[in-house]
């Protein structure tokens, strides 16, 4: 399969081992994966790349991923948050976004992404 015909997932995750794990899982599930470990990198990708869906770690060191979520919203790109703190850490403007609890359940991630890109 041509990599450009695969759905593209932006993964914003500041823990390199978690990002690599997600990249491997998503690649094996048939996605093209873009990784950003910092806010500025994620924001650049969210504004410029052909992304179908995104997984955003809420906490990126001393900042959060909400500016990236805003950029994705402005482009009508669906996303979900990953958080160890639950939905209460997410601003109301993102009420429609799913929140996956950390530590990750890889099956839950696959199912949530499939729902967002219309694979189910």
N, CA, C and O atoms as CSV, one atom per row, in Angstrom:
chain,resi,resn,atom,element,x,y,z
A,1,UNK,N,N,0.843,-1.187,0.000
A,1,UNK,CA,C,0.000,0.000,0.000
A,1,UNK,C,C,0.881,1.240,0.000
A,1,UNK,O,O,1.873,1.298,0.727
A,2,UNK,N,N,0.536,2.200,-0.785
A,2,UNK,CA,C,1.242,3.475,-0.848
A,2,UNK,C,C,1.081,4.189,0.490
A,2,UNK,O,O,-0.033,4.298,1.000
A,3,UNK,N,N,2.179,4.676,1.062
A,3,UNK,CA,C,2.100,5.325,2.372
A,3,UNK,C,C,1.241,6.573,2.333
A,3,UNK,O,O,0.675,6.952,3.359
A,4,UNK,N,N,1.122,7.229,1.176
A,4,UNK,CA,C,0.295,8.425,1.105
A,4,UNK,C,C,-1.191,8.087,1.126
A,4,UNK,O,O,-2.010,8.955,1.430
A,5,UNK,N,N,-1.559,6.844,0.810
A,5,UNK,CA,C,-2.964,6.461,0.853
A,5,UNK,C,C,-3.387,5.985,2.242
A,5,UNK,O,O,-4.574,5.778,2.491
A,6,UNK,N,N,-2.430,5.812,3.138
A,6,UNK,CA,C,-2.747,5.437,4.513
A,6,UNK,C,C,-3.255,6.663,5.258
A,6,UNK,O,O,-2.775,7.769,5.009
A,7,UNK,N,N,-4.218,6.497,6.169
A,7,UNK,CA,C,-4.622,7.631,7.001
A,7,UNK,C,C,-3.429,8.090,7.843
A,7,UNK,O,O,-2.657,7.273,8.344
A,8,UNK,N,N,-3.297,9.395,7.986
A,8,UNK,CA,C,-2.169,9.970,8.732
A,8,UNK,C,C,-2.596,10.354,10.141
A,8,UNK,O,O,-3.588,11.058,10.333
A,9,UNK,N,N,-1.834,9.882,11.122
A,9,UNK,CA,C,-2.078,10.192,12.530
A,9,UNK,C,C,-0.930,11.055,13.051
A,9,UNK,O,O,0.241,10.696,12.929
A,10,UNK,N,N,-1.287,12.195,13.631
A,10,UNK,CA,C,-0.310,13.001,14.353
A,10,UNK,C,C,-0.335,12.546,15.805
A,10,UNK,O,O,-1.386,12.552,16.446
A,11,UNK,N,N,0.826,12.151,16.324
A,11,UNK,CA,C,0.954,11.762,17.725
A,11,UNK,C,C,1.817,12.814,18.410
A,11,UNK,O,O,2.984,12.999,18.064
A,12,UNK,N,N,1.231,13.497,19.383
A,12,UNK,CA,C,1.980,14.473,20.176
A,12,UNK,C,C,2.149,13.871,21.558
A,12,UNK,O,O,1.198,13.775,22.334
A,13,UNK,N,N,3.379,13.467,21.853
A,13,UNK,CA,C,3.691,12.738,23.087
A,13,UNK,C,C,5.111,13.083,23.497
A,13,UNK,O,O,6.045,12.903,22.716
A,14,UNK,N,N,5.282,13.579,24.722
A,14,UNK,CA,C,6.608,14.022,25.164
A,14,UNK,C,C,7.468,12.918,25.776
A,14,UNK,O,O,8.632,13.157,26.098
A,15,UNK,N,N,6.922,11.726,25.941
A,15,UNK,CA,C,7.711,10.596,26.431
A,15,UNK,C,C,8.163,9.773,25.231
A,15,UNK,O,O,7.332,9.123,24.596
A,16,UNK,N,N,9.474,9.778,24.896
A,16,UNK,CA,C,9.947,9.086,23.692
A,16,UNK,C,C,9.576,7.604,23.613
A,16,UNK,O,O,9.240,7.117,22.534
A,17,UNK,N,N,9.630,6.885,24.721
A,17,UNK,CA,C,9.299,5.460,24.689
A,17,UNK,C,C,7.818,5.237,24.370
A,17,UNK,O,O,7.468,4.316,23.632
A,18,UNK,N,N,6.961,6.076,24.926
A,18,UNK,CA,C,5.528,5.976,24.647
A,18,UNK,C,C,5.262,6.326,23.186
A,18,UNK,O,O,4.467,5.664,22.519
A,19,UNK,N,N,5.930,7.371,22.691
A,19,UNK,CA,C,5.769,7.768,21.285
A,19,UNK,C,C,6.193,6.639,20.350
A,19,UNK,O,O,5.518,6.370,19.356
A,20,UNK,N,N,7.301,5.979,20.662
A,20,UNK,CA,C,7.768,4.871,19.818
A,20,UNK,C,C,6.791,3.700,19.857
A,20,UNK,O,O,6.530,3.075,18.829
A,21,UNK,N,N,6.259,3.404,21.021
A,21,UNK,CA,C,5.279,2.340,21.163
A,21,UNK,C,C,4.032,2.633,20.325
A,21,UNK,O,O,3.533,1.762,19.612
A,22,UNK,N,N,3.540,3.866,20.420
A,22,UNK,CA,C,2.380,4.261,19.623
A,22,UNK,C,C,2.689,4.208,18.131
A,22,UNK,O,O,1.869,3.745,17.338
A,23,UNK,N,N,3.855,4.675,17.756
A,23,UNK,CA,C,4.238,4.663,16.350
A,23,UNK,C,C,4.232,3.231,15.804
A,23,UNK,O,O,3.704,2.983,14.719
A,24,UNK,N,N,4.809,2.302,16.541
A,24,UNK,CA,C,4.838,0.902,16.110
A,24,UNK,C,C,3.430,0.325,15.991
A,24,UNK,O,O,3.102,-0.319,14.994
A,25,UNK,N,N,2.606,0.554,17.001
A,25,UNK,CA,C,1.236,0.048,16.988
A,25,UNK,C,C,0.452,0.619,15.807
A,25,UNK,O,O,-0.223,-0.120,15.089
A,26,UNK,N,N,0.542,1.916,15.613
A,26,UNK,CA,C,-0.243,2.566,14.563
A,26,UNK,C,C,0.258,2.203,13.177
A,26,UNK,O,O,-0.536,2.037,12.251
A,27,UNK,N,N,1.564,2.079,13.029
A,27,UNK,CA,C,2.126,1.661,11.752
A,27,UNK,C,C,1.626,0.257,11.399
A,27,UNK,O,O,1.227,0.003,10.263
A,28,UNK,N,N,1.649,-0.651,12.378
A,28,UNK,CA,C,1.178,-2.019,12.159
A,28,UNK,C,C,-0.322,-2.058,11.859
A,28,UNK,O,O,-0.800,-2.973,11.189
A,29,UNK,N,N,-1.066,-1.057,12.361
A,29,UNK,CA,C,-2.511,-0.990,12.125
A,29,UNK,C,C,-2.850,-0.311,10.797
A,29,UNK,O,O,-4.023,-0.182,10.448
A,30,UNK,N,N,-1.821,0.125,10.054
A,30,UNK,CA,C,-2.067,0.686,8.727
A,30,UNK,C,C,-2.122,2.193,8.647
A,30,UNK,O,O,-2.665,2.742,7.688
A,31,UNK,N,N,-1.566,2.876,9.641
A,31,UNK,CA,C,-1.544,4.333,9.627
A,31,UNK,C,C,-0.160,4.851,9.255
A,31,UNK,O,O,0.848,4.187,9.498
A,32,UNK,N,N,-0.122,6.030,8.669
A,32,UNK,CA,C,1.114,6.795,8.506
A,32,UNK,C,C,1.195,7.668,9.752
A,32,UNK,O,O,0.206,8.304,10.116
A,33,UNK,N,N,2.344,7.713,10.409
A,33,UNK,CA,C,2.454,8.357,11.718
A,33,UNK,C,C,3.448,9.514,11.678
A,33,UNK,O,O,4.564,9.378,11.175
A,34,UNK,N,N,3.025,10.648,12.213
A,34,UNK,CA,C,3.897,11.797,12.439
A,34,UNK,C,C,4.015,11.966,13.946
A,34,UNK,O,O,3.011,11.953,14.658
A,35,UNK,N,N,5.244,12.125,14.432
A,35,UNK,CA,C,5.492,12.261,15.868
A,35,UNK,C,C,6.009,13.665,16.179
A,35,UNK,O,O,6.879,14.195,15.487
A,36,UNK,N,N,5.450,14.248,17.237
A,36,UNK,CA,C,5.966,15.512,17.772
A,36,UNK,C,C,6.093,15.336,19.282
A,36,UNK,O,O,5.176,14.848,19.943
A,37,UNK,N,N,7.239,15.739,19.813
A,37,UNK,CA,C,7.460,15.594,21.252
A,37,UNK,C,C,7.291,16.907,22.004
A,37,UNK,O,O,7.235,16.925,23.234
A,38,UNK,N,N,7.208,18.014,21.252
A,38,UNK,CA,C,7.114,19.334,21.894
A,38,UNK,C,C,5.965,20.123,21.287
A,38,UNK,O,O,5.517,19.844,20.175
A,39,UNK,N,N,5.495,21.113,22.037
A,39,UNK,CA,C,4.383,21.947,21.604
A,39,UNK,C,C,4.640,22.599,20.256
A,39,UNK,O,O,3.794,22.525,19.365
A,40,UNK,N,N,5.795,23.236,20.091
A,40,UNK,CA,C,6.041,23.970,18.841
A,40,UNK,C,C,6.097,23.041,17.628
A,40,UNK,O,O,5.614,23.399,16.553
A,41,UNK,N,N,6.681,21.854,17.790
A,41,UNK,CA,C,6.719,20.888,16.684
A,41,UNK,C,C,5.313,20.399,16.347
A,41,UNK,O,O,4.952,20.297,15.174
A,42,UNK,N,N,4.528,20.099,17.365
A,42,UNK,CA,C,3.164,19.641,17.151
A,42,UNK,C,C,2.295,20.695,16.506
A,42,UNK,O,O,1.468,20.391,15.646
A,43,UNK,N,N,2.481,21.930,16.920
A,43,UNK,CA,C,1.714,23.036,16.350
A,43,UNK,C,C,2.043,23.229,14.873
A,43,UNK,O,O,1.146,23.445,14.057
A,44,UNK,N,N,3.316,23.152,14.531
A,44,UNK,CA,C,3.731,23.282,13.135
A,44,UNK,C,C,3.107,22.183,12.282
A,44,UNK,O,O,2.569,22.462,11.210
A,45,UNK,N,N,3.173,20.948,12.742
A,45,UNK,CA,C,2.587,19.832,12.000
A,45,UNK,C,C,1.068,19.966,11.898
A,45,UNK,O,O,0.487,19.713,10.842
A,46,UNK,N,N,0.428,20.365,12.998
A,46,UNK,CA,C,-1.032,20.502,13.011
A,46,UNK,C,C,-1.511,21.566,12.033
A,46,UNK,O,O,-2.617,21.473,11.502
A,47,UNK,N,N,-0.686,22.566,11.797
A,47,UNK,CA,C,-1.068,23.655,10.900
A,47,UNK,C,C,-0.711,23.391,9.445
A,47,UNK,O,O,-1.283,24.009,8.547
A,48,UNK,N,N,0.237,22.471,9.197
A,48,UNK,CA,C,0.774,22.379,7.840
A,48,UNK,C,C,0.640,21.022,7.158
A,48,UNK,O,O,0.660,20.956,5.929
A,49,UNK,N,N,0.506,19.952,7.910
A,49,UNK,CA,C,0.515,18.614,7.305
A,49,UNK,C,C,-0.894,18.116,6.985
A,49,UNK,O,O,-1.879,18.580,7.559
A,50,UNK,N,N,-0.967,17.171,6.064
A,50,UNK,CA,C,-2.231,16.511,5.716
A,50,UNK,C,C,-2.484,15.417,6.741
A,50,UNK,O,O,-2.067,14.273,6.560
A,51,UNK,N,N,-3.163,15.773,7.802
A,51,UNK,CA,C,-3.418,14.871,8.928
A,51,UNK,C,C,-4.885,14.461,8.901
A,51,UNK,O,O,-5.763,15.284,8.644
A,52,UNK,N,N,-5.143,13.188,9.167
A,52,UNK,CA,C,-6.518,12.705,9.221
A,52,UNK,C,C,-7.068,12.687,10.645
A,52,UNK,O,O,-8.265,12.878,10.860
A,53,UNK,N,N,-6.186,12.457,11.609
A,53,UNK,CA,C,-6.592,12.324,13.007
A,53,UNK,C,C,-5.358,12.532,13.881
A,53,UNK,O,O,-4.229,12.393,13.410
A,54,UNK,N,N,-5.576,12.867,15.166
A,54,UNK,CA,C,-4.437,13.094,16.059
A,54,UNK,C,C,-4.703,12.541,17.452
A,54,UNK,O,O,-5.842,12.473,17.914
A,55,UNK,N,N,-3.609,12.146,18.106
A,55,UNK,CA,C,-3.622,11.754,19.514
A,55,UNK,C,C,-2.741,12.772,20.231
A,55,UNK,O,O,-1.556,12.900,19.926
A,56,UNK,N,N,-3.324,13.493,21.185
A,56,UNK,CA,C,-2.600,14.545,21.882
A,56,UNK,C,C,-2.442,14.221,23.354
A,56,UNK,O,O,-3.429,14.105,24.081
A,57,UNK,N,N,-1.205,14.074,23.793
A,57,UNK,CA,C,-0.931,13.976,25.221
A,57,UNK,C,C,-1.259,15.347,25.800
A,57,UNK,O,O,-0.741,16.356,25.321
A,58,UNK,N,N,-2.099,15.398,26.807
A,58,UNK,CA,C,-2.504,16.686,27.370
A,58,UNK,C,C,-1.303,17.433,27.930
A,58,UNK,O,O,-1.122,18.619,27.652
A,59,UNK,N,N,-0.488,16.752,28.710
A,59,UNK,CA,C,0.644,17.387,29.383
A,59,UNK,C,C,1.927,17.183,28.587
A,59,UNK,O,O,2.371,16.057,28.364
A,60,UNK,N,N,2.509,18.302,28.166
A,60,UNK,CA,C,3.781,18.270,27.432
A,60,UNK,C,C,4.823,19.007,28.260
A,60,UNK,O,O,5.131,20.169,27.995
A,61,UNK,N,N,5.355,18.334,29.249
A,61,UNK,CA,C,6.328,18.972,30.129
A,61,UNK,C,C,5.652,20.058,30.945
A,61,UNK,O,O,4.724,19.784,31.706
A,62,UNK,N,N,6.119,21.298,30.786
A,62,UNK,CA,C,5.576,22.426,31.550
A,62,UNK,C,C,4.424,23.119,30.840
A,62,UNK,O,O,3.907,24.120,31.334
A,63,UNK,N,N,4.019,22.604,29.697
A,63,UNK,CA,C,2.917,23.199,28.948
A,63,UNK,C,C,1.871,22.122,28.645
A,63,UNK,O,O,1.953,21.001,29.148
A,64,UNK,N,N,0.901,22.476,27.825
A,64,UNK,CA,C,-0.125,21.505,27.446
A,64,UNK,C,C,-0.322,21.546,25.932
A,64,UNK,O,O,0.244,22.393,25.242
A,65,UNK,N,N,-1.130,20.619,25.434
A,65,UNK,CA,C,-1.323,20.493,23.983
A,65,UNK,C,C,-2.556,21.243,23.475
A,65,UNK,O,O,-2.939,21.061,22.319
A,66,UNK,N,N,-3.178,22.066,24.289
A,66,UNK,CA,C,-4.414,22.729,23.879
A,66,UNK,C,C,-4.259,23.655,22.668
A,66,UNK,O,O,-5.187,23.735,21.863
A,67,UNK,N,N,-3.126,24.362,22.497
A,67,UNK,CA,C,-2.969,25.146,21.260
A,67,UNK,C,C,-2.965,24.258,20.004
A,67,UNK,O,O,-3.436,24.678,18.948
A,68,UNK,N,N,-2.438,23.046,20.118
A,68,UNK,CA,C,-2.449,22.113,18.987
A,68,UNK,C,C,-3.889,21.686,18.715
A,68,UNK,O,O,-4.311,21.622,17.560
A,69,UNK,N,N,-4.638,21.396,19.766
A,69,UNK,CA,C,-6.050,21.024,19.611
A,69,UNK,C,C,-6.827,22.153,18.931
A,69,UNK,O,O,-7.667,21.893,18.070
A,70,UNK,N,N,-6.555,23.393,19.308
A,70,UNK,CA,C,-7.222,24.534,18.667
A,70,UNK,C,C,-6.892,24.593,17.171
A,70,UNK,O,O,-7.770,24.847,16.346
A,71,UNK,N,N,-5.624,24.357,16.830
A,71,UNK,CA,C,-5.216,24.373,15.420
A,71,UNK,C,C,-5.909,23.256,14.649
A,71,UNK,O,O,-6.335,23.462,13.512
A,72,UNK,N,N,-6.026,22.080,15.253
A,72,UNK,CA,C,-6.710,20.969,14.599
A,72,UNK,C,C,-8.196,21.276,14.427
A,72,UNK,O,O,-8.777,20.989,13.381
A,73,UNK,N,N,-8.803,21.856,15.453
A,73,UNK,CA,C,-10.217,22.237,15.354
A,73,UNK,C,C,-10.449,23.210,14.203
A,73,UNK,O,O,-11.429,23.095,13.467
A,74,UNK,N,N,-9.544,24.160,14.058
A,74,UNK,CA,C,-9.706,25.167,12.997
A,74,UNK,C,C,-9.626,24.542,11.606
A,74,UNK,O,O,-10.117,25.116,10.635
A,75,UNK,N,N,-9.006,23.364,11.513
A,75,UNK,CA,C,-8.894,22.643,10.234
A,75,UNK,C,C,-9.884,21.476,10.152
A,75,UNK,O,O,-9.842,20.692,9.203
A,76,UNK,N,N,-10.770,21.361,11.143
A,76,UNK,CA,C,-11.759,20.273,11.199
A,76,UNK,C,C,-11.109,18.890,11.178
A,76,UNK,O,O,-11.619,17.961,10.551
A,77,UNK,N,N,-9.981,18.769,11.869
A,77,UNK,CA,C,-9.286,17.484,11.983
A,77,UNK,C,C,-9.650,16.874,13.334
A,77,UNK,O,O,-9.413,17.495,14.370
A,78,UNK,N,N,-10.220,15.670,13.342
A,78,UNK,CA,C,-10.598,15.046,14.617
A,78,UNK,C,C,-9.367,14.623,15.425
A,78,UNK,O,O,-8.320,14.286,14.871
A,79,UNK,N,N,-9.526,14.653,16.735
A,79,UNK,CA,C,-8.425,14.275,17.621
A,79,UNK,C,C,-8.991,13.713,18.904
A,79,UNK,O,O,-10.170,13.873,19.219
A,80,UNK,N,N,-8.111,13.047,19.639
A,80,UNK,CA,C,-8.458,12.617,20.987
A,80,UNK,C,C,-7.295,12.966,21.898
A,80,UNK,O,O,-6.148,13.076,21.466
A,81,UNK,N,N,-7.624,13.135,23.160
A,81,UNK,CA,C,-6.618,13.445,24.161
A,81,UNK,C,C,-6.222,12.181,24.903
A,81,UNK,O,O,-7.020,11.256,25.054
A,82,UNK,N,N,-4.986,12.155,25.361
A,82,UNK,CA,C,-4.497,11.127,26.268
A,82,UNK,C,C,-4.083,11.844,27.548
A,82,UNK,O,O,-3.324,12.813,27.513
A,83,UNK,N,N,-4.584,11.362,28.668
A,83,UNK,CA,C,-4.315,12.050,29.922
A,83,UNK,C,C,-4.291,11.066,31.076
A,83,UNK,O,O,-5.059,10.105,31.114
A,84,UNK,N,N,-3.405,11.321,32.003
A,84,UNK,CA,C,-3.390,10.564,33.245
A,84,UNK,C,C,-4.296,11.190,34.283
A,84,UNK,O,O,-4.455,10.651,35.378
A,85,UNK,N,N,-4.902,12.341,33.943
A,85,UNK,CA,C,-5.713,13.089,34.905
A,85,UNK,C,C,-7.201,13.029,34.614
A,85,UNK,O,O,-7.999,13.519,35.413
A,86,UNK,N,N,-7.596,12.440,33.490
A,86,UNK,CA,C,-9.012,12.324,33.171
A,86,UNK,C,C,-9.583,13.568,32.519
A,86,UNK,O,O,-8.870,14.540,32.269
A,87,UNK,N,N,-10.881,13.524,32.247
A,87,UNK,CA,C,-11.566,14.590,31.521
A,87,UNK,C,C,-11.535,15.932,32.250
A,87,UNK,O,O,-11.571,16.978,31.602
A,88,UNK,N,N,-11.470,15.925,33.573
A,88,UNK,CA,C,-11.513,17.189,34.316
A,88,UNK,C,C,-10.337,18.111,33.996
A,88,UNK,O,O,-10.391,19.301,34.305
A,89,UNK,N,N,-9.279,17.585,33.385
A,89,UNK,CA,C,-8.133,18.419,33.024
A,89,UNK,C,C,-8.290,19.059,31.637
A,89,UNK,O,O,-7.408,19.789,31.187
A,90,UNK,N,N,-9.420,18.781,30.960
A,90,UNK,CA,C,-9.639,19.256,29.594
A,90,UNK,C,C,-10.615,20.434,29.608
A,90,UNK,O,O,-11.692,20.327,30.195
A,91,UNK,N,N,-10.260,21.557,28.973
A,91,UNK,CA,C,-11.185,22.699,28.915
A,91,UNK,C,C,-12.505,22.344,28.223
A,91,UNK,O,O,-12.552,21.471,27.356
A,92,UNK,N,N,-13.559,23.028,28.619
A,92,UNK,CA,C,-14.902,22.770,28.088
A,92,UNK,C,C,-14.982,22.863,26.576
A,92,UNK,O,O,-15.771,22.149,25.956
A,93,UNK,N,N,-14.179,23.728,25.970
A,93,UNK,CA,C,-14.274,23.901,24.508
A,93,UNK,C,C,-13.927,22.610,23.750
A,93,UNK,O,O,-14.199,22.497,22.554
A,94,UNK,N,N,-13.334,21.654,24.440
A,94,UNK,CA,C,-12.981,20.378,23.819
A,94,UNK,C,C,-13.894,19.232,24.298
A,94,UNK,O,O,-13.495,18.067,24.274
A,95,UNK,N,N,-15.100,19.565,24.723
A,95,UNK,CA,C,-16.023,18.558,25.254
A,95,UNK,C,C,-16.311,17.421,24.281
A,95,UNK,O,O,-16.613,16.309,24.712
A,96,UNK,N,N,-16.224,17.678,22.982
A,96,UNK,CA,C,-16.538,16.640,22.000
A,96,UNK,C,C,-15.379,15.658,21.787
A,96,UNK,O,O,-15.572,14.598,21.192
A,97,UNK,N,N,-14.200,15.995,22.258
A,97,UNK,CA,C,-13.037,15.124,22.065
A,97,UNK,C,C,-13.060,13.970,23.066
A,97,UNK,O,O,-13.358,14.160,24.245
A,98,UNK,N,N,-12.743,12.782,22.580
A,98,UNK,CA,C,-12.589,11.637,23.474
A,98,UNK,C,C,-11.316,11.811,24.298
A,98,UNK,O,O,-10.359,12.446,23.856
A,99,UNK,N,N,-11.319,11.243,25.491
A,99,UNK,CA,C,-10.144,11.277,26.360
A,99,UNK,C,C,-9.801,9.835,26.721
A,99,UNK,O,O,-10.607,9.122,27.318
A,100,UNK,N,N,-8.601,9.423,26.350
A,100,UNK,CA,C,-8.111,8.095,26.718
A,100,UNK,C,C,-7.265,8.222,27.970
A,100,UNK,O,O,-6.410,9.101,28.078
A,101,UNK,N,N,-7.514,7.345,28.897
A,101,UNK,CA,C,-6.789,7.364,30.155
A,101,UNK,C,C,-5.410,6.741,29.984
A,101,UNK,O,O,-5.268,5.698,29.346
A,102,UNK,N,N,-4.398,7.380,30.554
A,102,UNK,CA,C,-3.071,6.793,30.613
A,102,UNK,C,C,-2.967,6.003,31.911
A,102,UNK,O,O,-3.571,6.414,32.901
A,103,UNK,N,N,-2.250,4.915,31.962
A,103,UNK,CA,C,-1.464,4.332,30.877
A,103,UNK,C,C,-2.371,3.815,29.769
A,103,UNK,O,O,-3.522,3.444,29.997
A,104,UNK,N,N,-1.814,3.804,28.563
A,104,UNK,CA,C,-2.572,3.467,27.375
A,104,UNK,C,C,-3.058,2.032,27.354
A,104,UNK,O,O,-2.362,1.109,27.778
A,105,UNK,N,N,-4.265,1.870,26.853
A,105,UNK,CA,C,-4.793,0.573,26.469
A,105,UNK,C,C,-4.740,0.598,24.939
A,105,UNK,O,O,-5.533,1.291,24.301
A,106,UNK,N,N,-3.821,-0.147,24.360
A,106,UNK,CA,C,-3.577,-0.065,22.919
A,106,UNK,C,C,-4.813,-0.424,22.097
A,106,UNK,O,O,-5.033,0.159,21.035
A,107,UNK,N,N,-5.613,-1.362,22.562
A,107,UNK,CA,C,-6.835,-1.714,21.833
A,107,UNK,C,C,-7.808,-0.535,21.838
A,107,UNK,O,O,-8.461,-0.264,20.830
A,108,UNK,N,N,-7.906,0.162,22.962
A,108,UNK,CA,C,-8.791,1.328,23.048
A,108,UNK,C,C,-8.336,2.428,22.087
A,108,UNK,O,O,-9.167,3.107,21.483
A,109,UNK,N,N,-7.026,2.604,21.946
A,109,UNK,CA,C,-6.508,3.605,21.007
A,109,UNK,C,C,-6.896,3.235,19.583
A,109,UNK,O,O,-7.388,4.078,18.833
A,110,UNK,N,N,-6.678,1.987,19.211
A,110,UNK,CA,C,-7.037,1.551,17.855
A,110,UNK,C,C,-8.515,1.777,17.576
A,110,UNK,O,O,-8.874,2.308,16.525
A,111,UNK,N,N,-9.372,1.380,18.508
A,111,UNK,CA,C,-10.812,1.531,18.307
A,111,UNK,C,C,-11.224,3.001,18.222
A,111,UNK,O,O,-12.058,3.367,17.394
A,112,UNK,N,N,-10.640,3.839,19.076
A,112,UNK,CA,C,-10.975,5.264,19.053
A,112,UNK,C,C,-10.556,5.915,17.736
A,112,UNK,O,O,-11.295,6.728,17.180
A,113,UNK,N,N,-9.373,5.560,17.237
A,113,UNK,CA,C,-8.918,6.120,15.962
A,113,UNK,C,C,-9.780,5.631,14.805
A,113,UNK,O,O,-10.128,6.407,13.915
A,114,UNK,N,N,-10.121,4.355,14.817
A,114,UNK,CA,C,-10.974,3.820,13.757
A,114,UNK,C,C,-12.311,4.543,13.722
A,114,UNK,O,O,-12.849,4.822,12.650
A,115,UNK,N,N,-12.840,4.843,14.893
A,115,UNK,CA,C,-14.099,5.583,14.973
A,115,UNK,C,C,-13.930,6.979,14.364
A,115,UNK,O,O,-14.793,7.439,13.617
A,116,UNK,N,N,-12.830,7.643,14.681
A,116,UNK,CA,C,-12.610,9.001,14.196
A,116,UNK,C,C,-12.373,9.073,12.691
A,116,UNK,O,O,-12.792,10.034,12.046
A,117,UNK,N,N,-11.710,8.075,12.130
A,117,UNK,CA,C,-11.441,8.125,10.688
A,117,UNK,C,C,-12.474,7.332,9.888
A,117,UNK,O,O,-12.335,7.170,8.676
A,118,UNK,N,N,-13.504,6.842,10.566
A,118,UNK,CA,C,-14.598,6.185,9.869
A,118,UNK,C,C,-14.297,4.801,9.355
A,118,UNK,O,O,-14.850,4.381,8.339
A,119,UNK,N,N,-13.417,4.076,10.049
A,119,UNK,CA,C,-13.067,2.729,9.607
A,119,UNK,C,C,-14.053,1.687,10.110
A,119,UNK,O,O,-14.069,0.565,9.604
A,120,UNK,N,N,-14.875,2.034,11.092
A,120,UNK,CA,C,-15.833,1.042,11.614
A,120,UNK,C,C,-17.228,1.323,11.135
A,120,UNK,O,O,-18.157,0.591,11.477
